[in-house]
Amino acid sequence: FGEDARAKVTTQEVEPGKHNCILTFDFGAGKTLVFNTHMDVNNPSGQAWGFDPFVPFVKDGRLYGLGACDAKGSLASMLDAIEKVLDSPEGICGKLILTAVMGEEAGGLGSLYLCNAGLQADGAVVGEPTELALCTTHKGTYMRKVSFHGKAVHSARSRMGVNAIDHAVLFCEKYMKLQEELGNHRHPILGCADASVTLVSGGTRQNTIPENCWIMIDRRLLPGETHQKADQELDAILSELRKEICGLNVTVETIVATVPSETAPSERIVQCAQSAIAAVTGEEVQPTGFCGGCDMSKLVNISHIPTVIFGPGSMENAHAPDEFVDLGQLEAAEKVYERMIREFLRAANV
């Protein structure tokens, strides 16, 4: 985008060598709309890809490659939509801000920086793979590393040691019961909250009682749930474990902590999105929930911007080997994004 496109381009260095890129398009007095999506991708290390994830290609109506779905597809469609608007800006007033951020996969570092720096707007659209569904709520992500510490001895003298893996196993059994309990309460859109053990590592060699074992617990929060509530759940489990294991030695470290968010169906950004999707797809859509965490949490909870999530691609392909995005969805998303801009920034709405 050149000067004739009225684009003001700025960058924010959030971490050394890692920047947010912000494009601002000023159409005069009016409302402000933010398009937000992320440039970073999931690390493919350890996955079994059928091709080089860093060499994109098109086959059978799909674009394959790392990040194609999550979320370079959304970024490409947003850029194309903006270009279409700039080619014919008649009837548009206000400001459009595209925020291509870093660090979303690490808990939303880029958008956190952006919002803490004072981002303000009347509405926002987060580009994530929703398969062209309109999402107005999502779960919070709370990941903690729970480390158990024991005493290493030769395995032939096992009773003289303290097996950290044994302690972790007992913890996992109790954490599975929490998952069952969470199933008793449902959000009208998102369903149940989640509590899962996602990583485990322990021991040093096959003939030594392990003195250390750590696990990662992934707690997905519903709107209304807090990190404090999840901490209390964990404290209760550890209290039970201490009654069963004399001298239990355990430490807890927070890895990722985002909060859930929700936008009311009555908000104008929701209504504009519904109208745009219906016009492009020919189908009336009702708001649904996004199954993962995303940067909507920062936009809503820090900057207080009514926000929706929408984009091409499926979450089934996000973070998965042989990632792809459907070219038809890319094209449809571009048209929807363009209509969202034109409707939200329509001169009559100033």
C-alpha positions as CSV (number, residue, x, y, z in Angstrom):
1,F,0.0,0.0,0.0
2,G,1.5,3.3,-1.1
3,E,0.9,6.9,-0.1
4,D,-2.0,7.2,-2.5
5,A,-3.7,4.4,-0.5
6,R,-3.7,6.7,2.6
7,A,-1.9,4.1,4.7
8,K,0.1,5.0,7.7
9,V,2.4,2.2,8.5
10,T,3.9,1.8,12.0
11,T,5.7,-1.1,13.8
12,Q,5.9,-2.0,17.5
13,E,8.9,-4.1,18.6
14,V,7.3,-6.3,21.3
15,E,10.4,-8.6,21.7
16,P,13.8,-8.2,20.1
17,G,13.3,-8.8,16.4
18,K,9.6,-9.5,16.8
19,H,7.2,-6.7,15.7
20,N,3.6,-5.8,15.4
21,C,2.8,-4.2,12.0
22,I,0.0,-1.6,12.1
23,L,-1.7,-0.2,9.0
24,T,-4.0,2.8,9.5
25,F,-6.4,4.0,6.8
26,D,-8.1,7.3,7.5
27,F,-11.3,8.1,5.6
28,G,-12.2,11.2,7.7
29,A,-14.5,11.6,10.7
30,G,-16.4,8.5,11.8
31,K,-16.1,5.3,13.6
32,T,-13.0,3.1,13.9
33,L,-12.8,-0.5,12.9
34,V,-9.9,-2.8,13.8
35,F,-9.0,-5.9,11.7
36,N,-6.7,-8.1,13.9
37,T,-4.9,-11.3,13.0
38,H,-1.5,-12.8,13.8
39,M,1.7,-13.4,11.7
40,D,3.3,-16.1,13.9
41,V,2.6,-19.8,13.3
42,N,2.7,-23.0,15.2
43,N,6.0,-24.8,15.5
44,P,5.9,-27.9,13.2
45,S,8.8,-29.6,15.0
46,G,8.0,-33.2,15.8
47,Q,5.1,-33.4,13.4
48,A,4.9,-35.8,10.5
49,W,4.3,-33.6,7.5
50,G,4.0,-35.2,4.0
51,F,5.9,-32.2,2.5
52,D,8.1,-29.3,3.6
53,P,5.9,-27.1,5.7
54,F,7.8,-24.0,4.7
55,V,7.3,-24.5,0.9
56,P,3.6,-23.6,0.1
57,F,1.8,-25.0,-2.9
58,V,-1.7,-25.1,-4.4
59,K,-3.4,-28.5,-5.2
60,D,-7.0,-29.4,-5.7
61,G,-8.4,-26.0,-4.7
62,R,-6.3,-25.8,-1.5
63,L,-3.3,-23.8,-0.4
64,Y,-1.0,-26.0,1.6
65,G,1.8,-24.9,4.0
66,L,2.6,-23.9,7.5
67,G,0.2,-21.1,8.7
68,A,-2.0,-21.3,5.6
69,C,-5.0,-21.9,7.8
70,D,-3.8,-20.4,11.1
71,A,-3.8,-17.5,10.3
72,K,-2.1,-16.4,7.1
73,G,-5.4,-17.1,5.2
74,S,-7.2,-14.5,7.3
75,L,-4.4,-12.0,6.8
76,A,-4.3,-12.5,3.1
77,S,-8.1,-12.1,2.8
78,M,-8.1,-9.0,5.0
79,L,-5.4,-7.4,2.8
80,D,-7.3,-8.2,-0.4
81,A,-10.5,-6.8,1.1
82,I,-8.8,-3.6,2.1
83,E,-7.3,-3.2,-1.4
84,K,-10.8,-3.5,-2.8
85,V,-12.1,-0.8,-0.5
86,L,-9.2,1.5,-1.4
87,D,-10.0,1.0,-5.1
88,S,-13.5,2.3,-4.4
89,P,-13.8,4.1,-1.1
90,E,-17.0,6.0,-1.9
91,G,-19.4,6.3,1.0
92,I,-16.8,5.3,3.6
93,C,-16.0,7.5,6.6
94,G,-13.9,6.8,9.7
95,K,-10.8,4.8,10.3
96,L,-9.7,1.3,9.5
97,I,-6.8,-0.2,11.4
98,L,-5.2,-3.5,10.4
99,T,-3.1,-5.0,13.2
100,A,-0.9,-7.9,12.1
101,V,0.6,-9.0,15.4
102,M,3.3,-11.3,16.7
103,G,3.1,-13.8,19.5
104,E,-0.5,-14.9,19.4
105,E,0.5,-18.6,19.7
106,A,2.5,-17.6,22.8
107,G,-0.6,-16.3,24.6
108,G,-1.3,-13.1,22.6
109,L,1.9,-11.1,23.4
110,G,1.5,-8.8,20.4
111,S,-2.1,-7.9,21.0
112,L,-1.5,-7.6,24.7
113,Y,1.2,-5.0,23.9
114,L,-1.1,-3.3,21.4
115,C,-4.0,-3.0,23.8
116,N,-1.8,-1.9,26.7
117,A,-0.4,0.8,24.4
118,G,-3.9,2.3,24.2
119,L,-5.7,0.8,21.1
120,Q,-9.2,2.2,20.8
121,A,-12.0,1.4,18.4
122,D,-15.7,1.0,18.0
123,G,-15.6,-2.6,16.7
124,A,-13.0,-5.3,15.8
125,V,-12.8,-8.5,13.7
126,V,-10.2,-11.1,14.7
127,G,-9.1,-13.3,11.8
128,E,-9.0,-17.0,12.9
129,P,-10.0,-20.2,11.1
130,T,-13.8,-20.4,11.8
131,E,-14.8,-22.0,8.4
132,L,-16.7,-18.7,7.7
133,A,-18.8,-19.1,10.9
134,L,-19.3,-16.0,13.0
135,C,-18.0,-16.4,16.6
136,T,-18.8,-14.0,19.3
137,T,-17.3,-15.8,22.3
138,H,-14.4,-18.0,23.2
139,K,-12.8,-19.8,26.1
140,G,-9.9,-18.5,28.2
141,T,-6.6,-20.4,28.2
142,Y,-4.9,-21.1,31.5
143,M,-1.8,-23.4,31.2
144,R,0.3,-24.2,34.3
145,K,3.4,-26.4,34.7
146,V,3.1,-28.6,37.8
147,S,6.4,-30.0,38.9
148,F,6.8,-32.9,41.4
149,H,10.1,-33.3,43.2
150,G,11.3,-36.6,44.8
151,K,14.6,-38.3,45.6
152,A,16.7,-40.3,43.1
153,V,18.1,-43.6,44.0
154,H,19.1,-46.8,42.1
155,S,16.0,-48.6,41.1
156,A,17.2,-51.7,42.9
157,R,16.8,-49.6,46.1
158,S,13.5,-48.1,45.1
159,R,12.0,-47.9,48.6
160,M,14.8,-45.6,49.6
161,G,13.9,-43.0,47.1
162,V,10.8,-40.8,46.3
163,N,9.3,-41.4,42.9
164,A,8.2,-38.1,41.4
165,I,6.4,-39.9,38.5
166,D,4.2,-41.8,41.0
167,H,3.2,-38.5,42.5
168,A,2.4,-37.1,39.1
169,V,0.3,-40.1,38.2
170,L,-1.9,-39.7,41.4
171,F,-2.3,-36.0,40.5
172,C,-3.4,-36.9,37.0
173,E,-6.1,-39.2,38.3
174,K,-7.6,-36.5,40.4
175,Y,-7.3,-33.9,37.6
176,M,-9.4,-36.2,35.4
177,K,-12.2,-36.1,38.0
178,L,-12.2,-32.3,37.7
179,Q,-12.8,-32.7,34.0
180,E,-15.8,-34.8,34.8
181,E,-17.1,-32.3,37.3
182,L,-16.8,-29.4,34.8
183,G,-19.1,-31.4,32.4
184,N,-22.0,-30.6,34.8
185,H,-22.1,-26.9,33.8
186,R,-22.6,-25.6,30.3
187,H,-22.3,-22.3,28.5
188,P,-25.2,-21.8,26.0
189,I,-22.8,-21.4,23.1
190,L,-19.4,-22.8,24.2
191,G,-20.6,-25.9,26.1
192,C,-18.4,-27.2,29.0
193,A,-15.2,-25.9,30.4
194,D,-12.1,-28.2,30.1
195,A,-9.3,-29.5,32.3
196,S,-6.6,-31.6,30.5
197,V,-3.1,-32.9,31.1
198,T,-1.3,-32.1,27.8
199,L,2.4,-32.8,28.5
200,V,4.4,-35.0,30.8
201,S,8.2,-35.3,31.3
202,G,10.1,-37.1,34.0
203,G,13.1,-39.3,34.8
204,T,16.7,-39.5,33.7
205,R,17.5,-43.2,33.0
206,Q,15.8,-46.6,33.0
207,N,17.4,-47.8,36.3
208,T,17.0,-44.7,38.4
209,I,14.0,-43.7,40.5
210,P,13.0,-40.3,39.0
211,E,13.5,-37.3,41.3
212,N,11.6,-34.9,39.0
213,C,8.5,-35.1,36.9
214,W,6.5,-32.2,35.5
215,I,3.2,-32.1,33.7
216,M,1.3,-29.3,31.8
217,I,-2.3,-28.8,32.7
218,D,-4.5,-26.9,30.3
219,R,-7.6,-25.3,31.8
220,R,-10.1,-23.8,29.4
221,L,-12.3,-21.2,31.1
222,L,-15.9,-20.2,30.2
223,P,-17.0,-16.6,30.4
224,G,-17.5,-15.8,34.0
225,E,-14.7,-18.1,35.2
226,T,-11.5,-16.7,36.4
227,H,-7.9,-17.7,36.9
228,Q,-8.5,-17.4,40.6
229,K,-11.3,-20.1,40.4
230,A,-8.9,-22.4,38.5
231,D,-6.2,-21.8,41.1
232,Q,-8.6,-22.7,43.9
233,E,-9.5,-26.0,42.0
234,L,-5.8,-26.8,41.8
235,D,-5.2,-26.0,45.4
236,A,-8.0,-28.3,46.4
237,I,-6.5,-31.2,44.4
238,L,-3.0,-30.6,45.9
239,S,-4.5,-30.5,49.4
240,E,-6.0,-33.9,48.8
241,L,-2.7,-35.2,47.5
242,R,-0.8,-33.9,50.5
243,K,-3.1,-35.9,52.8
244,E,-2.2,-39.1,50.8
245,I,1.6,-38.3,50.3
246,C,3.6,-37.4,53.3
247,G,6.1,-34.6,52.5
248,L,4.7,-34.0,49.0
249,N,7.0,-31.5,47.2
250,V,5.3,-29.7,44.3
251,T,5.7,-26.3,42.6
252,V,3.4,-24.6,40.1
253,E,4.4,-22.2,37.3
254,T,2.0,-20.2,35.1
255,I,2.8,-20.6,31.4
256,V,-0.1,-19.0,29.6
257,A,-3.0,-17.0,31.1
258,T,-5.7,-15.5,28.9
259,V,-9.3,-14.8,29.9
260,P,-12.5,-15.7,28.1
261,S,-14.5,-13.1,26.3
262,E,-18.0,-12.5,24.9
263,T,-19.7,-9.9,22.7
264,A,-23.4,-9.4,22.9
265,P,-25.4,-10.2,19.8
266,S,-26.9,-6.7,19.9
267,E,-23.5,-5.0,19.2
268,R,-23.3,-3.4,15.8
269,I,-20.1,-5.3,14.8
270,V,-22.1,-8.5,15.3
271,Q,-25.0,-7.3,13.2
272,C,-22.7,-6.0,10.4
273,A,-20.9,-9.3,10.3
274,Q,-24.1,-11.3,10.1
275,S,-25.3,-9.1,7.3
276,A,-22.0,-9.4,5.4
277,I,-21.8,-13.2,5.7
278,A,-25.4,-13.6,4.6
279,A,-24.9,-11.4,1.6
280,V,-21.8,-13.4,0.5
281,T,-22.9,-17.0,1.4
282,G,-26.6,-16.7,1.0
283,E,-27.1,-18.2,4.4
284,E,-28.4,-16.5,7.6
285,V,-25.9,-17.2,10.4
286,Q,-26.3,-17.2,14.2
287,P,-23.3,-16.4,16.5
288,T,-21.4,-19.4,17.7
289,G,-18.3,-20.0,19.9
290,F,-14.7,-20.3,19.0
291,C,-13.2,-23.5,20.4
292,G,-9.7,-22.1,21.0
293,G,-8.3,-19.0,22.7
294,C,-7.5,-16.0,20.6
295,D,-6.7,-12.3,20.7
296,M,-10.3,-11.4,21.1
297,S,-9.7,-11.6,24.8
298,K,-7.3,-8.6,24.8
299,L,-9.5,-6.5,22.5
300,V,-12.6,-7.1,24.7
301,N,-11.2,-7.2,28.2
302,I,-8.4,-4.6,28.0
303,S,-9.5,-2.2,25.2
304,H,-13.2,-2.8,25.7
305,I,-13.8,-3.2,21.9
306,P,-16.9,-5.2,20.8
307,T,-15.3,-8.0,18.8
308,V,-16.1,-10.9,16.6
309,I,-14.0,-13.8,15.2
310,F,-14.3,-14.8,11.6
311,G,-12.0,-16.3,8.9
312,P,-11.3,-19.0,6.4
313,G,-10.0,-22.4,7.3
314,S,-10.8,-25.0,9.8
315,M,-9.5,-25.5,13.4
316,E,-9.1,-29.2,12.5
317,N,-6.2,-28.1,10.3
318,A,-4.7,-25.6,12.7
319,H,-1.5,-26.8,14.4
320,A,-1.8,-30.1,12.4
321,P,0.5,-31.7,9.8
322,D,-0.2,-30.9,6.2
323,E,-2.0,-27.7,7.1
324,F,-4.1,-26.1,4.3
325,V,-6.8,-23.6,3.6
326,D,-9.6,-23.9,1.0
327,L,-9.2,-21.3,-1.8
328,G,-13.0,-20.9,-2.0
329,Q,-13.1,-19.9,1.6
330,L,-10.2,-17.5,1.1
331,E,-12.2,-15.8,-1.7
332,A,-15.5,-15.8,0.4
333,A,-13.7,-14.4,3.4
334,E,-12.3,-11.5,1.3
335,K,-15.8,-10.6,0.2
336,V,-17.2,-10.8,3.7
337,Y,-14.4,-8.6,5.1
338,E,-14.9,-6.0,2.4
339,R,-18.7,-5.9,3.2
340,M,-17.9,-5.6,6.9
341,I,-15.7,-2.6,6.3
342,R,-18.3,-0.9,4.0
343,E,-21.2,-1.5,6.4
344,F,-19.4,-0.6,9.6
345,L,-17.7,2.5,8.2
346,R,-20.7,3.6,6.1
347,A,-21.0,7.4,6.0
348,A,-24.6,7.3,7.3
349,N,-23.3,5.7,10.5
350,V,-21.1,8.7,11.5
